[in-house]
């Protein structure tokens, strides 16, 4: 699998290692269309575009800033690189970028693509904790105080950080631009396109929705997703939509991502599973839960320990590339729901 660097948005499947673990769960049957419901940085679509031929790829992204960034990378990559190299990568500039993007995200009509706003959006991702786009991640180590000598040292660190970020941004833009030409980005909510779930088995719909509030980290950048976040009622609407679509004779293949609490030995937390809204609804609707990867959370909990969690998917098809004997999976009959 080709390694492609894409915009590292918090919660997005932007890690190439994760995509390597995810792709064996793709169906081996013929796929002519791939739909990504919550695109973010577009990692899965980008890697798929570089690996597969003759596949129609449609990606939905409702957030103004992120949609604009994806389109600018797709069509004006060199102009964006030039704009990125002008930036100072300071806290002051970060706050200005954030204010401009907050206003931009509230626009009902963003008009033509905007290279400066695309640079603002990319800077918010690159300079915030975990790509959360809310709080500036200070590059200065805590041991540095406020004396003149120490301030000069911190400025040196900021300069080095700028050079590193520019290098990373350039690689992201170049890699993504390489993969994006065959992708159709759609600036609309996937929730308004239920028909995508009923396109037949040669269509695969990949859905990585915003995590439910109880599955997020404790820090601000993990708690807030911005103007296109999903509250509990939207999660309920989404689950109802996919469960109904799965009853349709012409249903699409679907892959839905989320996470799950794990025990320290790496096994799934059965209590968390039986109380999980996604597990209950999707397993009862005929989906299969598959464990893809186990990892430590990015942030520590109240006990200052990073909890082990499982990245899982729900799929409504059987013809995966892996041998089912090698997959840790759960079906409705395996779980005693209340």
N, C-alpha and C positions, 0 to 999 in steps of 0.2 A: 504494500500500500504506500502510495506517495505521501510524504510528510508535507502538509500545507499549513502555514501559519495564518490564522484568521483572527479577527477582532475578538479579544478575550473578555467577553461580557460575563459578568457574574451569573452563575447558574446555567450558562450555556455549555453545550457539549463541544468545547473548543479544544480539548486535549486530544492530541493525535493518539496517545496511548489508549484513551477511553474509546475512541472511534475504532481502533484495532480490535478491542474487545467486543464492540457493538456489532461490527459488520458480519461476523459469523452467524448472527441471528437474522440476517436478511434472508428472504425466501430465494430458493434456487430456481423457482419457476420464472417464467418470462415476465419482466417488468418493463413497461413502455412509458410509464409516468411515475414521477416521484414528486410528492407534495410535502413541503415542510410548513407546518402550521404556525409555529412561533419561531421565526428565523434567528433573531439575535444577530450574532456574528456570522452565521451561515456556514459553520464548519462542516456539518454533516453533508449539506448540499454541495459544498465546494469539493470535498473529498470524493463524493459520489460522482460529481461531474468529471473529475479527472480520471476516474477508474472505469466508468461505463460509457458505452457508445449507444447512440440512438435512443436516448431516454429524454423525455420531455420533463423538465424540472421547473416547478412553480413554487415560489417561496412567499409566504405572507408575513408582512411586518407592519404593524400598525403604528409603532412609535415614529414620530416625525424625524427625530434626530438620527436614529439608527437606519431608517429607510433611506434617508438622504445620503448618509455615509456609504451605504452599500452601493447605491447608484453612482456616486462620485467615483468610488473605487472601480466600478465597472466601466465607466466611460471617460473619466478625467484623472486617471491615476498619476500621471506626471505632474499635473497642476497641483494635486493634493500633496505630493512629495515636496514640491517647492514651498507650499504653504506651511507644511509641518516644520521645515527647516528654519523658518522665521521665528518660531515660538521660543519663549524663554523658560518654560517649564517651572515657573515659580508658583508659590501659593497665591500670590496676587493675581496672576494670569489665570490660574485654575478657577478662582472665584468669579472672575469676569466671564470665562468660558461657560461656567455653570449657570450664571445669570442669563446669558444669551440663549443657551439651550433650553432653559426652563421656559422662557418666553416663546421660543421657536416650537417647542413641543405642544404648546397650547393653541397654535394656529390651526384654523379649520382647513385652510388651503395653503400649502407651502410653495405652490407655484413651481418654477423651474428649479433644478438642482442648484445647491449653493455650496461652493468649495470651502468658503470660510467657516460655515456652520459644520461642514463635515470634519474639518480640522478641529473645531471646538469639541465635537462629539468624541473623536478619537483621543484627544487629550484628556478628556474626563475619564475615559476608560483606562488609559495607560497610567495616569497619575493618581488613581484612587485605589483604595484597598480592594483586592479581589475583583477589580473591574466593576465595582458597584456604582460608580459615577456620582457618589454623594460626598464623601470626605477625602480630602487631600492626604495622601500617604507621605508623611514627612521623610525625606531621604536622609536627614541628619540623625546620626546615632544619639541615643538618649544621654550618653556621657558628655556630649558637647554642650557647654553652657553658653553664656552670653558675653564673655570677655572678647576683646578685639581680636586676639590671636585665634580664639576658637571660632569666631564668626568668619574670619578669613578661611579657616579650614572648612567650615560648613559650605561656604560659597564654592570652594573647590569641589566638594562632594556634589553640589548641585550641578556644576558644569559637567562633571563626569556622568552624572545621571542623565543629563540632557543628551549627551552624546550616545549613551546606551539606548535611551528611549527612541531617539531619531533612527538609530540603526534598526531597532525592532519594528518601528512603524514602517520604515521602508520595506522591510522583508514582508510584513503583513500585507501591505498594499500590492507589492509585486506578486506574491503568491496568490492572493485573492483575485487579483485582476486576471491572472492566468486561468483561473477556474470559472470565473463569473460569466464569461460571454454567452454561454448557452442557457443561463438561468434567467427566468422571468420573475422579477421582483414585483410583488403586488402590494400596494399601499392600502390595505384594507384588513379588517379583522377576519380571521379564519372562521370565527363563530357565525359569520353571516354567509358562509359558503358550505352549508351542510351537504350540498350535492357532491363535494369532493370525496365524501365518505361512501358514496354509492356509484363508483366508477368501474366496478368489476375487479377481478383478482389480478389484472395486469397493472393496477395502480397501487402503489405503496404510499400510505400517508404516515409521515413521521411527526409525532407530536411530543414536544418537550415543553409542557406548560410551566408557567411560574410556579414555584413550590408553594404549597399551602403554608400559611403563616406558622403553623406548629412544626414545620420541617426546615425552617430557616435558622441561620446563625443568630446570635444575640446582639451583634453590633449593628449600628445604624445602616451601614452600607449593605448588610445582608437583609435587613428588614424592609427596606424601601426599594421598590422596583420602578417608581415613577408613574407617569400618566397612564400607562397601558398595563398596570398591574391587575391581577385577578383577585377579587375578594371571594368569600365563601359561596355567595350566590352564583358567581360566574363559574366557579368550579362545579357546582351542582348542575348548572345549565349544560356545561361541557360534557359531564358524565352522562347526563340524560340523552344528549345528542348522539354520542358515540354508541351507547348501549342500544338505542333505537335503530341506528344505522346498521348495527351488527346483526339485526334480525332480517335485514333486507337481502333478498336473493342475489342482488347485484352489488353487495357490499365490497368495498375496497379492502385490501390488506392494510392493517393498522399496526403501528408500533408506538406505544405510549410510555414515556420515561417518567420516573419519579425516584424517590429514595425511601429507605426503610431502616429503622433501628436494627442494630445487630448486637448479639452477645459478644463478649470478648474473645470467644473461640471462633468467631466468624459466622456462626449460625444465625439464622433469622430470629428476631425477637417475636415469639409466637403471640405474646400479649399485644404487642404493637400491631402485628399483622391482623389479628381478629378485630381490632378497633379501628383499622385503617379504612377510611371512606373509599379510596380508590380500589383497594383490594376487594372490599365487600361488593361494590357495584360492578366492577369489571369481571371478577371471577364468576359472579352469578350470571353475568351476561354471556359467558362462554369464553372469555379470554384466558390465557395462560400466563402466569407470573414467572419470569425467569430472572435469576440473579446474574448480573453481568460482571460486577466488580465490587470488591470491598475496599474501603479506604478510610482514612482518618478524616474527621471534619476539619475544615479550614480554620475554624476558630474554636477556642476552648469554652467549655460550659462553666457554670458557677463553681464547680469543683476544680477549675483550672486544668482539666484534662480534656484532650481532644477525643471525643467519642468515636467509636468505630461505627460506620454506617455502610449500608449496601446500596449500590446503584442498581435499580431493577427496571425491567421493562414488562409491559403487558402486550401480548401479541394475539392475533385472532387467526393464525395460520399455523400449519404443522410442518411445512416443507422448508425447514431451516438448513443452513449449510452444515451446522454442527450435528453430531450424533446425539440424540436425545439422552442417551446413557451418560453423556459427559456434562449434562446441564442440570443444575439445581433448579427445579421448577415446582410450581404448585398450581393445582387446579381446584375447582370448587369443592370436589369431594375430599380434598386433603385438609380442608380447614373447617373447624366447627364455629361458625359465626353465631353471634347471639340472635 
